[in-house]
Amino acid sequence: FVGLPLLCGRLEGDTKAALRRLVETYQLEVRLTPNQDLLLCNIGAPQRSSLKRELAAIGFATPETTTPLARHAIACPALPTCGLAITEAERILPSVVERLESQLAGMGIERPVLVRMTGCPNGCARPYMAEVGLVGSGVGEYQLWLGGTPGLTQLARPFLQRLPLEQLESTLEPLFQAWRDRGGRSSFGDFVGQLGDPAVAALLASAG
């Protein structure tokens, strides 16, 4: 089998048509993962080299090199297809991931952070177990949930009720800096839990 990363589960245009052709040609089994990615299964040994070449030709030469944040980030469909959505999620998740990746790289932080984003409090992308959960609470505004874990074994906790998305980096920077200065040996979610809610709230409030 081979796993193909699809940020937000989006597959369209020429890439979608090419994958359909490969599935039909090689008679592959298709599986969808809980992380909105794609598995092509039951690849026969004689097919491997030719399928690898054809996947590379449509942009999947090295699917394993997807950045860690993008690999595990999830958003719900939200606007414009969900009638419950208060604000955006799936359509803007790629830009949010890029912004956070740039921020972490600029701060010298190499460990990834598990990000989940939804357009309303129903939580269809499981934001309440993410290290950084963004839950739509108004147009362009999100509840900020922190303290989940990469393995989704711990619930996050709400710290801000209406965070304007343009203030995301500046709000998280003091907390990321404290995590980095602590050595970053534990995951970000574990660090938030170890720090304790009052200290986390104080760092968020200190954001410039």
Phi and psi in degrees as GROMACS dihedral restraints (atoms count N, CA, C in turn):
[ dihedral_restraints ]
;  ai    aj    ak    al  type     phi  dphi    fc
    3     4     5     6     1  -139.3    20    10
    4     5     6     7     1   138.3    20    10
    6     7     8     9     1   -97.7    20    10
    7     8     9    10     1   133.9    20    10
    9    10    11    12     1  -116.8    20    10
   10    11    12    13     1   116.0    20    10
   12    13    14    15     1   -74.5    20    10
   13    14    15    16     1   132.1    20    10
   15    16    17    18     1  -131.4    20    10
   16    17    18    19     1   100.5    20    10
   18    19    20    21     1   -59.7    20    10
   19    20    21    22     1   126.3    20    10
   21    22    23    24     1    65.7    20    10
   22    23    24    25     1    12.1    20    10
   24    25    26    27     1    68.7    20    10
   25    26    27    28     1    17.9    20    10
   27    28    29    30     1   -87.9    20    10
   28    29    30    31     1   127.7    20    10
   30    31    32    33     1  -142.2    20    10
   31    32    33    34     1   121.1    20    10
   33    34    35    36     1  -154.2    20    10
   34    35    36    37     1   172.7    20    10
   36    37    38    39     1    62.8    20    10
   37    38    39    40     1  -142.6    20    10
   39    40    41    42     1   -63.1    20    10
   40    41    42    43     1   -35.6    20    10
   42    43    44    45     1   -64.5    20    10
   43    44    45    46     1   -43.1    20    10
   45    46    47    48     1   -62.5    20    10
   46    47    48    49     1   -44.4    20    10
   48    49    50    51     1   -64.0    20    10
   49    50    51    52     1   -40.0    20    10
   51    52    53    54     1   -67.5    20    10
   52    53    54    55     1   -39.7    20    10
   54    55    56    57     1   -66.2    20    10
   55    56    57    58     1   -39.1    20    10
   57    58    59    60     1   -60.7    20    10
   58    59    60    61     1   -41.7    20    10
   60    61    62    63     1   -62.4    20    10
   61    62    63    64     1   -41.7    20    10
   63    64    65    66     1   -64.8    20    10
   64    65    66    67     1   -41.2    20    10
   66    67    68    69     1   -62.2    20    10
   67    68    69    70     1   -42.9    20    10
   69    70    71    72     1   -71.0    20    10
   70    71    72    73     1   -38.6    20    10
   72    73    74    75     1   -67.1    20    10
   73    74    75    76     1   -46.1    20    10
   75    76    77    78     1   -94.9    20    10
   76    77    78    79     1     0.6    20    10
   78    79    80    81     1    54.8    20    10
   79    80    81    82     1    52.9    20    10
   81    82    83    84     1   -89.6    20    10
   82    83    84    85     1   150.9    20    10
   84    85    86    87     1   -89.0    20    10
   85    86    87    88     1   134.4    20    10
   87    88    89    90     1  -108.4    20    10
   88    89    90    91     1   130.1    20    10
   90    91    92    93     1  -126.1    20    10
   91    92    93    94     1   141.9    20    10
   93    94    95    96     1  -102.9    20    10
   94    95    96    97     1   137.9    20    10
   96    97    98    99     1   -98.8    20    10
   97    98    99   100     1   162.0    20    10
   99   100   101   102     1   -62.3    20    10
  100   101   102   103     1   -17.9    20    10
  102   103   104   105     1   -94.2    20    10
  103   104   105   106     1    16.7    20    10
  105   106   107   108     1    68.1    20    10
  106   107   108   109     1    25.2    20    10
  108   109   110   111     1  -104.1    20    10
  109   110   111   112     1  -177.9    20    10
  111   112   113   114     1  -126.1    20    10
  112   113   114   115     1   136.5    20    10
  114   115   116   117     1  -116.6    20    10
  115   116   117   118     1   129.0    20    10
  117   118   119   120     1  -102.0    20    10
  118   119   120   121     1   115.4    20    10
  120   121   122   123     1  -114.9    20    10
  121   122   123   124     1   168.8    20    10
  123   124   125   126     1    62.1    20    10
  124   125   126   127     1    43.1    20    10
  126   127   128   129     1   -81.1    20    10
  127   128   129   130     1   120.6    20    10
  129   130   131   132     1   -72.9    20    10
  130   131   132   133     1   150.2    20    10
  132   133   134   135     1   -54.6    20    10
  133   134   135   136     1   -42.6    20    10
  135   136   137   138     1   -67.6    20    10
  136   137   138   139     1   -17.2    20    10
  138   139   140   141     1   -88.6    20    10
  139   140   141   142     1   -14.9    20    10
  141   142   143   144     1   -59.9    20    10
  142   143   144   145     1   -49.1    20    10
  144   145   146   147     1   -67.0    20    10
  145   146   147   148     1   -42.7    20    10
  147   148   149   150     1   -70.2    20    10
  148   149   150   151     1   -38.4    20    10
  150   151   152   153     1   -66.1    20    10
  151   152   153   154     1   -38.3    20    10
  153   154   155   156     1   -60.7    20    10
  154   155   156   157     1   -42.2    20    10
  156   157   158   159     1   -64.3    20    10
  157   158   159   160     1   -42.5    20    10
  159   160   161   162     1   -70.1    20    10
  160   161   162   163     1   -35.6    20    10
  162   163   164   165     1   -65.6    20    10
  163   164   165   166     1   -39.9    20    10
  165   166   167   168     1   -62.3    20    10
  166   167   168   169     1   -36.3    20    10
  168   169   170   171     1   -67.3    20    10
  169   170   171   172     1   -22.2    20    10
  171   172   173   174     1  -108.0    20    10
  172   173   174   175     1    14.8    20    10
  174   175   176   177     1   104.1    20    10
  175   176   177   178     1     8.6    20    10
  177   178   179   180     1  -115.2    20    10
  178   179   180   181     1    47.2    20    10
  180   181   182   183     1   -67.1    20    10
  181   182   183   184     1   -42.8    20    10
  183   184   185   186     1  -135.5    20    10
  184   185   186   187     1    72.0    20    10
  186   187   188   189     1   -61.5    20    10
  187   188   189   190     1   -23.0    20    10
  189   190   191   192     1   -74.4    20    10
  190   191   192   193     1    -8.6    20    10
  192   193   194   195     1   -90.5    20    10
  193   194   195   196     1     5.3    20    10
  195   196   197   198     1   -55.2    20    10
  196   197   198   199     1   138.3    20    10
  198   199   200   201     1   -60.6    20    10
  199   200   201   202     1   146.5    20    10
  201   202   203   204     1   -57.8    20    10
  202   203   204   205     1   -39.1    20    10
  204   205   206   207     1   -64.5    20    10
  205   206   207   208     1   -45.7    20    10
  207   208   209   210     1   -68.5    20    10
  208   209   210   211     1   -29.9    20    10
  210   211   212   213     1   -64.1    20    10
  211   212   213   214     1   -34.3    20    10
  213   214   215   216     1  -116.3    20    10
  214   215   216   217     1    -4.0    20    10
  216   217   218   219     1   -70.3    20    10
  217   218   219   220     1   143.3    20    10
  219   220   221   222     1  -138.5    20    10
  220   221   222   223     1   144.8    20    10
  222   223   224   225     1  -134.3    20    10
  223   224   225   226     1   154.3    20    10
  225   226   227   228     1   -81.4    20    10
  226   227   228   229     1   165.1    20    10
  228   229   230   231     1   -59.9    20    10
  229   230   231   232     1   -41.0    20    10
  231   232   233   234     1    51.4    20    10
  232   233   234   235     1  -143.0    20    10
  234   235   236   237     1   -68.4    20    10
  235   236   237   238     1   142.9    20    10
  237   238   239   240     1   -99.4    20    10
  238   239   240   241     1     7.6    20    10
  240   241   242   243     1   -96.4    20    10
  241   242   243   244     1   -15.4    20    10
  243   244   245   246     1  -106.0    20    10
  244   245   246   247     1   123.5    20    10
  246   247   248   249     1   -71.6    20    10
  247   248   249   250     1   -12.4    20    10
  249   250   251   252     1   -91.6    20    10
  250   251   252   253     1   -12.5    20    10
  252   253   254   255     1   -65.2    20    10
  253   254   255   256     1   136.6    20    10
  255   256   257   258     1   -93.5    20    10
  256   257   258   259     1   -34.1    20    10
  258   259   260   261     1  -152.5    20    10
  259   260   261   262     1  -173.7    20    10
  261   262   263   264     1   -74.6    20    10
  262   263   264   265     1   156.2    20    10
  264   265   266   267     1  -148.2    20    10
  265   266   267   268     1   -77.7    20    10
  267   268   269   270     1   -58.4    20    10
  268   269   270   271     1   -41.4    20    10
  270   271   272   273     1   -68.7    20    10
  271   272   273   274     1   -24.7    20    10
  273   274   275   276     1  -110.3    20    10
  274   275   276   277     1    -2.9    20    10
  276   277   278   279     1   -56.1    20    10
  277   278   279   280     1   -43.0    20    10
  279   280   281   282     1   -55.3    20    10
  280   281   282   283     1   -40.9    20    10
  282   283   284   285     1   -70.8    20    10
  283   284   285   286     1   -35.2    20    10
  285   286   287   288     1   -65.0    20    10
  286   287   288   289     1   -42.9    20    10
  288   289   290   291     1   -61.8    20    10
  289   290   291   292     1   -44.7    20    10
  291   292   293   294     1   -60.7    20    10
  292   293   294   295     1   -41.2    20    10
  294   295   296   297     1   -63.2    20    10
  295   296   297   298     1   -44.7    20    10
  297   298   299   300     1   -69.3    20    10
  298   299   300   301     1   -38.3    20    10
  300   301   302   303     1   -60.8    20    10
  301   302   303   304     1   -43.4    20    10
  303   304   305   306     1   -63.8    20    10
  304   305   306   307     1   -41.6    20    10
  306   307   308   309     1   -64.6    20    10
  307   308   309   310     1   -46.9    20    10
  309   310   311   312     1   -64.0    20    10
  310   311   312   313     1   -41.9    20    10
  312   313   314   315     1   -63.4    20    10
  313   314   315   316     1   -41.6    20    10
  315   316   317   318     1   -65.1    20    10
  316   317   318   319     1   -24.9    20    10
  318   319   320   321     1   -93.3    20    10
  319   320   321   322     1     0.5    20    10
  321   322   323   324     1    76.1    20    10
  322   323   324   325     1    23.9    20    10
  324   325   326   327     1   -98.4    20    10
  325   326   327   328     1   121.6    20    10
  327   328   329   330     1   -98.7    20    10
  328   329   330   331     1   -19.4    20    10
  330   331   332   333     1   -75.2    20    10
  331   332   333   334     1   141.3    20    10
  333   334   335   336     1   -78.9    20    10
  334   335   336   337     1   166.1    20    10
  336   337   338   339     1  -127.7    20    10
  337   338   339   340     1   135.7    20    10
  339   340   341   342     1   -82.2    20    10
  340   341   342   343     1   116.5    20    10
  342   343   344   345     1  -114.2    20    10
  343   344   345   346     1   132.8    20    10
  345   346   347   348     1  -133.3    20    10
  346   347   348   349     1   144.7    20    10
  348   349   350   351     1  -141.2    20    10
  349   350   351   352     1   133.6    20    10
  351   352   353   354     1  -133.7    20    10
  352   353   354   355     1   156.7    20    10
  354   355   356   357     1   -88.4    20    10
  355   356   357   358     1    -3.0    20    10
  357   358   359   360     1  -159.2    20    10
  358   359   360   361     1   172.8    20    10
  360   361   362   363     1   -72.4    20    10
  361   362   363   364     1    -2.8    20    10
  363   364   365   366     1   -63.6    20    10
  364   365   366   367     1   -23.4    20    10
  366   367   368   369     1    71.8    20    10
  367   368   369   370     1    37.7    20    10
  369   370   371   372     1   -68.2    20    10
  370   371   372   373     1   -13.7    20    10
  372   373   374   375     1  -104.9    20    10
  373   374   375   376     1    17.2    20    10
  375   376   377   378     1    58.0    20    10
  376   377   378   379     1    48.0    20    10
  378   379   380   381     1   -71.5    20    10
  379   380   381   382     1   -18.9    20    10
  381   382   383   384     1   -79.6    20    10
  382   383   384   385     1     2.8    20    10
  384   385   386   387     1  -122.7    20    10
  385   386   387   388     1     7.0    20    10
  387   388   389   390     1   -85.8    20    10
  388   389   390   391     1   161.4    20    10
  390   391   392   393     1   -70.8    20    10
  391   392   393   394     1   -38.6    20    10
  393   394   395   396     1  -128.7    20    10
  394   395   396   397     1   109.6    20    10
  396   397   398   399     1  -110.5    20    10
  397   398   399   400     1   128.1    20    10
  399   400   401   402     1  -114.1    20    10
  400   401   402   403     1   116.2    20    10
  402   403   404   405     1  -120.0    20    10
  403   404   405   406     1   118.3    20    10
  405   406   407   408     1   -55.6    20    10
  406   407   408   409     1   127.2    20    10
  408   409   410   411     1  -128.2    20    10
  409   410   411   412     1    -4.5    20    10
  411   412   413   414     1  -176.5    20    10
  412   413   414   415     1   173.4    20    10
  414   415   416   417     1   -65.2    20    10
  415   416   417   418     1   114.3    20    10
  417   418   419   420     1    73.0    20    10
  418   419   420   421     1    11.7    20    10
  420   421   422   423     1  -125.9    20    10
  421   422   423   424     1   148.5    20    10
  423   424   425   426     1  -141.8    20    10
  424   425   426   427     1   143.7    20    10
  426   427   428   429     1   -67.9    20    10
  427   428   429   430     1   143.4    20    10
  429   430   431   432     1  -108.6    20    10
  430   431   432   433     1   114.9    20    10
  432   433   434   435     1  -108.3    20    10
  433   434   435   436     1   135.0    20    10
  435   436   437   438     1  -135.6    20    10
  436   437   438   439     1   152.8    20    10
  438   439   440   441     1   107.0    20    10
  439   440   441   442     1     3.1    20    10
  441   442   443   444     1   -70.9    20    10
  442   443   444   445     1  -176.5    20    10
  444   445   446   447     1  -128.8    20    10
  445   446   447   448     1   158.3    20    10
  447   448   449   450     1   -56.9    20    10
  448   449   450   451     1   -32.9    20    10
  450   451   452   453     1   -88.5    20    10
  451   452   453   454     1     8.0    20    10
  453   454   455   456     1    56.9    20    10
  454   455   456   457     1    40.5    20    10
  456   457   458   459     1  -105.8    20    10
  457   458   459   460     1     2.6    20    10
  459   460   461   462     1  -144.7    20    10
  460   461   462   463     1   140.5    20    10
  462   463   464   465     1   -77.2    20    10
  463   464   465   466     1   141.4    20    10
  465   466   467   468     1   -79.5    20    10
  466   467   468   469     1   171.5    20    10
  468   469   470   471     1  -130.8    20    10
  469   470   471   472     1   146.8    20    10
  471   472   473   474     1   -79.6    20    10
  472   473   474   475     1   133.7    20    10
  474   475   476   477     1  -118.4    20    10
  475   476   477   478     1   -32.1    20    10
  477   478   479   480     1  -132.5    20    10
  478   479   480   481     1   141.7    20    10
  480   481   482   483     1   -94.2    20    10
  481   482   483   484     1   -30.9    20    10
  483   484   485   486     1  -140.9    20    10
  484   485   486   487     1    84.3    20    10
  486   487   488   489     1   -97.5    20    10
  487   488   489   490     1   113.8    20    10
  489   490   491   492     1   -61.8    20    10
  490   491   492   493     1   133.6    20    10
  492   493   494   495     1   -60.7    20    10
  493   494   495   496     1   -30.6    20    10
  495   496   497   498     1   -68.3    20    10
  496   497   498   499     1   -13.9    20    10
  498   499   500   501     1   -99.1    20    10
  499   500   501   502     1    10.6    20    10
  501   502   503   504     1   -58.9    20    10
  502   503   504   505     1   -52.9    20    10
  504   505   506   507     1   -63.6    20    10
  505   506   507   508     1   -46.6    20    10
  507   508   509   510     1   -65.4    20    10
  508   509   510   511     1   -31.6    20    10
  510   511   512   513     1   -71.0    20    10
  511   512   513   514     1   -41.3    20    10
  513   514   515   516     1   -81.9    20    10
  514   515   516   517     1   -18.4    20    10
  516   517   518   519     1   -56.1    20    10
  517   518   519   520     1   -47.5    20    10
  519   520   521   522     1   -59.7    20    10
  520   521   522   523     1   -35.3    20    10
  522   523   524   525     1   -72.4    20    10
  523   524   525   526     1   -43.1    20    10
  525   526   527   528     1   -61.7    20    10
  526   527   528   529     1   -40.2    20    10
  528   529   530   531     1   -63.9    20    10
  529   530   531   532     1   -42.1    20    10
  531   532   533   534     1   -63.8    20    10
  532   533   534   535     1   -39.0    20    10
  534   535   536   537     1   -62.5    20    10
  535   536   537   538     1   -46.1    20    10
  537   538   539   540     1   -62.8    20    10
  538   539   540   541     1   -45.1    20    10
  540   541   542   543     1   -66.9    20    10
  541   542   543   544     1   -25.0    20    10
  543   544   545   546     1   -76.4    20    10
  544   545   546   547     1    -8.4    20    10
  546   547   548   549     1   108.1    20    10
  547   548   549   550     1   -14.2    20    10
  549   550   551   552     1    60.5    20    10
  550   551   552   553     1    24.0    20    10
  552   553   554   555     1   -73.9    20    10
  553   554   555   556     1   -35.8    20    10
  555   556   557   558     1   -90.4    20    10
  556   557   558   559     1   164.4    20    10
  558   559   560   561     1   -66.0    20    10
  559   560   561   562     1   162.1    20    10
  561   562   563   564     1   -61.6    20    10
  562   563   564   565     1   -41.0    20    10
  564   565   566   567     1   -63.2    20    10
  565   566   567   568     1   -43.1    20    10
  567   568   569   570     1   -63.7    20    10
  568   569   570   571     1   -38.8    20    10
  570   571   572   573     1   -61.4    20    10
  571   572   573   574     1   -43.1    20    10
  573   574   575   576     1   -60.0    20    10
  574   575   576   577     1   -42.5    20    10
  576   577   578   579     1   -65.2    20    10
  577   578   579   580     1   -39.9    20    10
  579   580   581   582     1   -68.2    20    10
  580   581   582   583     1   -33.9    20    10
  582   583   584   585     1   -69.3    20    10
  583   584   585   586     1   -36.8    20    10
  585   586   587   588     1    93.1    20    10
  586   587   588   589     1   145.9    20    10
  588   589   590   591     1   -58.3    20    10
  589   590   591   592     1   -43.3    20    10
  591   592   593   594     1   -61.0    20    10
  592   593   594   595     1   -41.6    20    10
  594   595   596   597     1   -68.9    20    10
  595   596   597   598     1   -38.0    20    10
  597   598   599   600     1   -63.9    20    10
  598   599   600   601     1   -45.8    20    10
  600   601   602   603     1   -61.1    20    10
  601   602   603   604     1   -37.9    20    10
  603   604   605   606     1   -65.6    20    10
  604   605   606   607     1   -41.2    20    10
  606   607   608   609     1   -66.5    20    10
  607   608   609   610     1   -41.3    20    10
  609   610   611   612     1   -62.7    20    10
  610   611   612   613     1   -38.4    20    10
  612   613   614   615     1   -69.8    20    10
  613   614   615   616     1   -22.0    20    10
  615   616   617   618     1   -82.2    20    10
  616   617   618   619     1    -4.5    20    10
  618   619   620   621     1   -60.0    20    10
  619   620   621   622     1   136.7    20    10
